[in-house]
Amino acid sequence: MTKSTALPQNLSIIGIDIGRHSIDVCYPDANDPQRWPVVKFTYKSNPDWWLELIAALAPGAAICAEPTGWHYLHPIYNLLHQNIPGVILLLANHTASAHIRAAHISTAKTDQMDARALAFIAQAYQASVDFRGVRAFDADLLGEVLALRTLLNEHQRIKKQSVRFQNQLRQYAHSMFPALADHVETYKFFIERGAAAPIEMKELVLEKPGDLDGRRFRHMQRLADKIPPLKVPEVLKNNVIDHLHRLKANEQDLENIHESITQALLSPTFERIYARLSTIPGAFPIAIAAFLVATNGLIEQFDANTFKAVCGVNPQTKSSGKKDGTKMSKTGYRPAMNALWTWTMYLVSAPAPSNAIATYYKEKQKTSSRAFYAARSKLARMVNAVAKSPAGYRPAGNSNQILCPICEEANMRLTKDAEGNPILECPNCESIEELN
């Protein structure tokens, strides 16, 4: 194994294994790939590492790295892109680099071995040899994916806080009187008007506030009839009122983050995929955003099995003789897994309109105890296929119509404009969508 303490000049091929505190840089030489030199730069002990790195690279150098995360990868890309003319940065996914390392370098996984495998990939790229799972780095795309990921993380945080606030309000309601905990939504109308204590609720109903419609007032009246006229400590009443204000603020934050995610999906980078996936029954922006983040914005390039893997619906096969230990995988991007589960639950439930997933689910129920998992897998395949289809979702047996994303009816028709270009036209709301 060849060790080196400095990089030679005019390198046209390198592999970089990027870590939190250091990078390992490998460059090919006359030796076998297993013995290619590797130089380790530690950020803390060698603060001028970046000067040596850019000084060693030739214009148009091919550099391969793994997608270790935007915050680790972006400063390296920025440094190389702004200082090396014509630099080519390749990203090799972890599966691809692991296979190449095992086949050509070593079965051992170390930072040095990973760097050699990445240099091997960069050398192959220079020789016009393509490897599956290797792509050029698109900083603009990954920047937008990172922004979308940040919005999803914020949505998840606010959603959890919302559930926590709802549970706490239910506990407060129970502390007033047990019957209130079963009617929290109606109890909120009382709290909004400063009537948090049972005795105040009864007094409010007797006053008959004029700003309430008849249906809402009847709900409040029935609830007030179920409780005794009890007084409560002033501090407890104030806590309940303050807590509702916090809950309302949280609900507004949740509405704002929903709007931000929708606006991000309408950007030129994502709007095409968003329009296509929105034609699937039950589609919602959070799910579409999660799928785009799970695929790094490249959902069109994912085959069905790979897409299912990032959504956590690929089975882990394990069998021996007559014993089958196959189980569902728990790996994947968690928001995408949750969104796919929620979407499937809606489609197979009673309130959902008739759809292909529900039909498939009912058929599977007759022969399998895992019908829901099969329906979830089918929805993942559907999402992957529709993302690649310019015409969007096409219901079975209705090849000339798809769902209109504007009026939400299955009445868009594939036709042509005056110049003969294919378009989608809705005769109901007269909306037109060009096919890219």
C-alpha positions in Angstrom: 0.0 0.0 0.0 1.6 3.3 -1.1 1.4 6.2 1.2 2.1 9.8 0.2 2.4 13.1 2.1 2.0 15.5 -0.8 0.2 15.7 -4.1 2.1 15.9 -7.3 1.4 18.7 -9.8 -0.9 18.6 -12.9 -3.2 15.8 -11.8 -6.1 15.2 -14.2 -7.8 12.4 -12.2 -8.4 12.1 -8.5 -10.9 10.4 -6.1 -11.9 12.2 -2.9 -13.4 10.5 0.1 -15.0 13.4 2.1 -15.3 13.2 5.9 -16.4 15.5 8.6 -12.8 16.5 9.7 -10.7 15.4 6.7 -10.5 14.3 3.1 -8.6 11.4 1.5 -7.3 12.2 -2.0 -6.2 9.4 -4.3 -4.6 9.8 -7.7 -3.6 7.0 -10.2 0.0 6.1 -10.9 1.8 3.2 -12.6 0.9 0.8 -9.8 -2.2 -1.4 -9.6 -5.3 0.4 -8.3 -4.9 -1.4 -5.0 -1.6 0.5 -4.4 -2.5 4.0 -5.7 -1.2 6.7 -3.5 -3.6 8.4 -1.0 -3.0 11.8 0.7 -4.9 12.6 3.8 -5.7 16.3 4.5 -7.0 17.1 8.0 -8.8 20.4 8.2 -7.7 21.3 11.7 -4.0 20.3 11.5 -3.5 21.5 7.9 -5.6 24.7 7.4 -3.9 25.3 4.0 -5.0 22.0 2.6 -7.2 23.7 0.0 -4.2 25.6 -1.5 -2.3 22.4 -2.1 -5.4 20.7 -3.6 -6.1 23.4 -6.2 -2.4 23.8 -7.0 -2.1 20.0 -7.8 -5.1 19.9 -10.3 -4.9 20.5 -14.0 -7.6 22.3 -16.0 -10.5 19.9 -16.9 -9.6 17.5 -14.2 -12.1 14.7 -13.5 -12.9 14.3 -9.8 -15.1 11.7 -8.2 -16.7 11.8 -4.8 -19.6 10.2 -2.9 -22.8 12.2 -2.1 -21.9 12.5 1.6 -24.3 15.4 2.2 -24.6 19.0 1.0 -22.8 20.6 3.9 -19.7 18.3 3.4 -19.8 18.3 -0.4 -20.6 21.8 -1.3 -17.5 23.6 0.0 -15.3 21.1 -2.0 -17.3 21.7 -5.1 -17.3 25.4 -4.7 -13.5 25.4 -4.2 -12.9 23.3 -7.3 -15.5 24.9 -9.5 -14.2 28.5 -8.9 -10.5 27.7 -9.1 -10.1 24.8 -11.7 -11.2 25.7 -15.2 -13.4 23.0 -16.8 -13.4 20.8 -13.7 -15.7 17.8 -13.8 -17.1 16.6 -10.5 -18.7 13.2 -10.5 -20.9 11.7 -7.8 -20.9 7.9 -7.3 -23.7 6.6 -5.1 -22.5 4.4 -2.2 -23.7 1.2 -3.8 -21.8 1.8 -7.0 -18.6 2.8 -5.2 -18.9 -0.2 -2.9 -19.3 -2.7 -5.8 -16.3 -1.1 -7.7 -14.2 -1.1 -4.6 -15.0 -4.8 -3.9 -14.3 -5.8 -7.6 -11.2 -3.8 -8.3 -9.7 -2.5 -5.1 -10.4 -4.4 -1.9 -13.3 -5.9 0.1 -12.1 -3.9 3.1 -13.9 -0.6 3.6 -11.6 2.2 4.8 -11.3 5.8 3.8 -8.2 5.1 1.7 -9.9 2.2 -0.1 -12.9 4.3 -0.8 -10.7 7.1 -2.3 -9.0 4.5 -4.6 -12.4 3.2 -5.8 -13.5 6.8 -6.5 -10.3 7.5 -8.4 -10.9 4.3 -10.4 -14.3 5.6 -11.4 -12.9 9.0 -12.4 -10.2 7.3 -14.5 -12.9 5.2 -16.2 -14.9 8.3 -16.9 -11.9 9.9 -18.7 -11.7 6.7 -20.8 -15.4 7.1 -21.7 -16.4 4.1 -19.6 -19.8 4.6 -17.9 -20.7 3.1 -14.5 -24.3 2.8 -13.3 -24.9 5.0 -10.3 -22.4 7.7 -11.4 -23.6 11.1 -12.5 -22.2 14.6 -12.9 -22.7 16.9 -9.9 -25.4 19.6 -10.4 -24.9 22.2 -7.7 -28.0 24.2 -8.6 -30.3 21.1 -8.5 -28.9 19.9 -5.2 -29.2 23.4 -3.8 -32.9 23.4 -4.5 -33.3 19.8 -3.2 -31.5 21.0 0.0 -34.0 23.9 0.4 -36.9 21.5 -0.1 -35.4 19.1 2.4 -35.1 21.9 4.9 -38.8 22.8 4.4 -39.8 19.2 4.9 -37.7 19.0 8.1 -39.4 22.2 9.3 -42.8 20.8 8.4 -42.1 17.7 10.4 -41.0 19.7 13.4 -44.1 21.9 13.3 -46.4 18.9 12.8 -45.0 17.1 15.8 -45.4 20.3 17.8 -49.0 20.6 16.6 -49.8 17.1 17.8 -48.1 17.8 21.2 -50.2 21.0 21.6 -53.4 19.2 20.7 -52.6 16.5 23.3 -51.8 19.1 25.9 -55.0 21.0 25.2 -57.0 17.8 25.7 -55.3 17.3 29.1 -56.2 20.8 30.1 -59.8 20.2 29.0 -59.9 17.0 31.1 -58.6 19.0 34.1 -61.6 21.3 33.7 -64.1 18.5 33.5 -63.7 15.0 31.8 -66.5 15.6 29.3 -64.6 18.5 27.7 -61.7 16.2 26.7 -64.1 14.4 24.3 -65.2 17.6 22.6 -62.0 19.7 22.3 -62.9 21.3 19.0 -66.2 22.7 20.5 -64.3 23.6 23.7 -62.0 25.8 21.6 -64.9 28.1 20.7 -65.5 28.7 24.4 -61.8 29.4 25.1 -61.6 31.9 22.2 -64.2 33.9 23.9 -62.5 33.8 27.3 -64.8 31.2 28.8 -62.4 28.4 29.8 -64.0 27.4 33.1 -67.2 25.3 33.2 -69.2 28.1 35.0 -68.1 30.6 32.4 -69.1 28.3 29.6 -72.7 28.0 31.0 -72.9 31.8 31.4 -71.7 32.3 27.8 -74.4 30.0 26.4 -77.0 32.0 28.3 -75.8 35.2 26.7 -76.2 33.7 23.2 -73.3 35.5 21.4 -74.5 37.0 18.1 -71.3 36.1 16.2 -72.0 32.4 16.3 -74.1 30.6 13.6 -76.9 28.4 14.8 -75.2 25.0 14.2 -72.1 26.0 16.1 -74.1 27.5 19.0 -76.2 24.3 19.3 -72.9 22.2 19.7 -71.8 24.6 22.4 -75.1 24.5 24.1 -75.1 20.7 24.2 -71.6 20.6 25.6 -72.4 23.2 28.3 -75.4 21.0 29.3 -73.1 18.1 30.0 -71.0 19.8 32.6 -71.6 21.3 36.1 -71.1 25.0 36.8 -67.6 24.6 38.4 -65.1 27.4 39.2 -61.4 26.8 38.5 -58.3 28.7 39.7 -57.6 31.8 37.7 -54.0 30.6 36.8 -55.4 27.4 35.3 -57.9 29.3 33.2 -55.2 31.7 31.9 -52.9 28.8 31.1 -55.6 27.2 28.9 -56.2 30.5 27.1 -52.5 31.0 26.5 -52.1 27.5 25.3 -54.8 27.9 22.7 -53.0 31.0 21.4 -49.9 28.9 21.0 -51.8 26.2 19.2 -53.3 28.8 16.9 -49.9 30.2 16.1 -48.6 26.7 15.5 -51.4 26.1 13.0 -50.6 29.3 11.2 -46.9 28.2 11.0 -48.1 24.9 9.6 -50.2 26.6 6.9 -47.2 28.9 6.0 -44.8 25.9 5.6 -47.4 24.2 3.4 -47.5 27.2 1.2 -43.7 27.5 1.1 -43.4 23.8 0.0 -46.0 24.3 -2.7 -44.2 27.4 -4.0 -40.9 25.5 -4.0 -42.6 22.7 -6.1 -43.7 25.4 -8.6 -40.2 26.4 -9.3 -38.9 25.7 -12.9 -36.8 22.9 -11.5 -39.7 20.9 -10.1 -42.9 22.2 -11.7 -42.9 19.6 -14.5 -42.7 16.6 -12.0 -45.1 18.3 -9.7 -47.7 18.8 -12.4 -47.4 15.1 -13.5 -47.7 13.6 -10.0 -50.5 16.0 -9.1 -52.7 14.1 -11.6 -52.6 11.0 -9.4 -55.7 10.6 -7.2 -55.0 11.8 -3.6 -51.7 13.5 -4.4 -50.6 16.1 -2.0 -47.6 18.5 -2.0 -45.8 17.1 1.0 -45.6 13.6 -0.6 -44.4 14.9 -3.9 -41.7 17.0 -2.1 -40.6 14.0 -0.1 -40.2 11.9 -3.2 -38.2 14.6 -4.9 -35.9 14.9 -1.9 -35.5 11.1 -1.6 -34.4 10.9 -5.2 -32.2 14.1 -5.1 -34.5 15.7 -7.7 -33.8 12.9 -10.2 -36.9 10.8 -9.8 -37.2 10.4 -13.6 -33.8 8.6 -13.6 -34.9 6.0 -11.0 -36.2 2.7 -12.0 -39.2 1.2 -10.1 -37.1 -1.0 -7.7 -34.6 1.8 -6.9 -37.4 4.2 -6.2 -39.2 1.7 -4.0 -36.0 1.2 -2.1 -35.7 5.0 -1.2 -39.3 4.9 -0.1 -38.8 1.9 2.1 -41.0 -0.6 0.4 -38.4 -3.0 -0.9 -38.6 -6.4 0.8 -35.5 -7.9 2.5 -35.5 -11.5 1.3 -34.4 -14.1 3.8 -35.3 -17.7 3.4 -33.9 -21.1 4.2 -35.6 -24.3 3.1 -39.3 -24.0 3.9 -38.7 -21.1 6.3 -39.3 -17.6 4.9 -38.1 -14.7 6.9 -38.8 -12.0 4.3 -39.8 -8.7 5.8 -40.3 -5.1 4.7 -37.2 -3.0 4.8 -36.9 -0.1 7.2 -34.4 1.8 5.2 -35.2 4.8 3.1 -36.0 8.5 3.4 -38.3 8.7 6.4 -40.6 11.5 5.1 -41.0 9.7 1.8 -41.9 6.5 3.7 -44.5 8.3 5.8 -46.0 10.1 2.8 -46.4 6.9 0.9 -48.0 5.2 3.8 -50.4 8.1 4.3 -51.3 8.3 0.6 -52.0 4.6 0.5 -54.1 4.7 3.6 -56.2 7.5 2.0 -56.7 5.7 -1.3 -57.8 2.4 0.2 -60.1 4.1 2.8 -63.9 4.6 2.3 -63.9 8.4 1.8 -61.6 8.2 -1.2 -63.1 8.1 -4.7 -62.8 4.9 -6.8 -59.2 4.4 -7.8 -56.8 1.8 -9.1 -55.1 1.4 -5.8 -58.3 0.7 -3.9 -59.4 -1.9 -6.5 -56.0 -3.6 -6.3 -56.2 -3.6 -2.5 -59.6 -5.2 -2.4 -58.5 -7.9 -4.9 -55.4 -8.6 -2.8 -57.4 -8.9 0.4 -59.0 -12.1 -0.9 -55.7 -13.9 -1.2 -53.2 -12.2 1.0 -52.9 -10.9 4.5 -50.4 -8.3 3.4 -52.7 -6.5 1.0 -51.9 -3.1 2.3 -48.2 -3.5 1.7 -48.9 -4.7 -1.8 -51.1 -1.7 -2.4 -48.3 0.6 -1.1 -45.8 -1.0 -3.4 -48.1 -0.6 -6.3 -48.6 3.1 -5.5 -44.8 3.5 -5.4 -44.5 2.0 -8.9 -47.3 4.2 -10.1 -45.6 7.4 -8.8 -42.4 6.3 -10.5 -44.1 5.7 -13.8 -46.2 8.9 -13.8 -43.1 11.0 -13.0 -41.7 9.8 -16.3 -44.9 10.3 -18.3 -45.5 13.7 -19.9 -49.2 13.0 -20.0 -49.4 12.3 -16.3 -51.7 9.8 -14.7 -54.0 7.9 -17.1 -56.8 5.8 -15.4 -57.0 2.3 -16.6 -59.4 1.9 -19.5 -59.4 5.6 -20.2 -56.3 6.2 -22.2 -57.5 9.5 -23.8 -58.2 11.2 -20.4 -56.3 12.1 -17.3 -57.1 14.0 -14.2 -57.2 17.8 -14.5 -55.0 19.3 -11.8 -57.0 22.6 -11.9 -60.6 21.4 -11.5 -59.6 18.0 -10.1 -61.8 16.0 -12.4 -60.7 13.1 -14.7 -61.6 15.0 -17.9 -58.4 16.3 -19.4 -57.9 15.2 -23.0 -54.8 14.6 -25.1 -55.1 16.7 -28.2 -53.0 19.0 -30.4 -52.7 22.8 -30.7 -52.9 24.8 -33.9 -49.3 24.0 -34.7 -49.7 20.3 -34.2 -48.0 20.0 -30.8 -49.5 17.6 -28.3 -51.3 19.4 -25.4 -53.6 18.4 -22.5 -56.9 20.2 -22.6 -59.7 20.3 -20.0 -63.2 21.0 -21.6 -64.5 21.7 -18.1 -62.3 24.5 -16.9 -60.6 25.1 -20.3 -57.1 24.9 -18.9 -54.3 23.8 -21.2 -51.0 22.2 -20.3 -48.2 21.8 -22.8 -46.4 18.4 -22.9 -42.6 18.8 -22.4 
